[in-house]
Amino acid sequence: MNKIGSFALLILILFNACNVQKRQARRLVKKTYDERPILPEIKEVLNSVFELDYLSYKSKCDYKDANNSQSFTMNLRMKRDSLVWISVTALGFEVARVLLNADSVKIISRLQKKYYCYGYDYIKKLSGTALTLAQIQNLLTANLLFLPEKYVNTDQPLKFKATDGYIESTIKLDDQSKIMELVLQHLVEQASAEVIYSNYKKIDKQHFPNKVDISIVTPKQQISLLMDNSSISTENIDAFPFEISEKYDKGN
């Protein structure tokens, strides 16, 4: 797959880098949890979870790694626990389209005139990680990735951490219980990811981050992606178009 087409999978790379386990990040919704104690501050985070049935927005992106920098635009559409649809454009032309559902990741590369179909077992093969669609949606909407009862206090106010297996997650909150910073650290491997959420705006009485700054460090690569979000809507979405031309070859 060419470089531009692979940009649309950067959200998956975040999880690849840190080996987040499937059981750690079921979708968080405003509901009653089990009887294990949850810190009052984490309960407030749950009360401000960005809930969606549908979500669409545009994101102007700046990508950098050791050998490349690129600006492009992603148009994203989501259906809760069901679909994530991404269209990647550069210089006014669509260069890639991605569709994630609960079972597969499909990519169309316009530049190569090829398409790719992967099961989540492909991502697991790359990273040793079983991913879920809910994890990706939680990341994009600034929701908790770990189970709420796992978080404990740190020596800093409004900063909390949770550990599961070899993964440690640290979050920093603002005074309105919004997540401002998320750090994932593998306690054995030299891999970490930092996500900074800022410029929150009210959308349907909920807060959504207009800026998402992702930094990933592994022994093999350093990656950054800055997302500047706009045109955010929670209106129903009727279409997630993903038609593969008969002229395109299968790339994998």
Beta strands, then each sheet from edge to edge (+ up, - down):
strand 1: 54-64
strand 2: 69-79
strand 3: 83-90
strand 4: 93-100
strand 5: 104-109
strand 6: 114-119
strand 7: 152-153
strand 8: 159-164
strand 9: 167-173
strand 10: 179-186
strand 11: 192-203
strand 12: 206-217
strand 13: 222-233
strand 14: 249-250
sheet 1: 7+ 8- 9+ 10- 11+ 12- 13+ 1- 2+ 3- 4+ 5- 6+ 14+
end
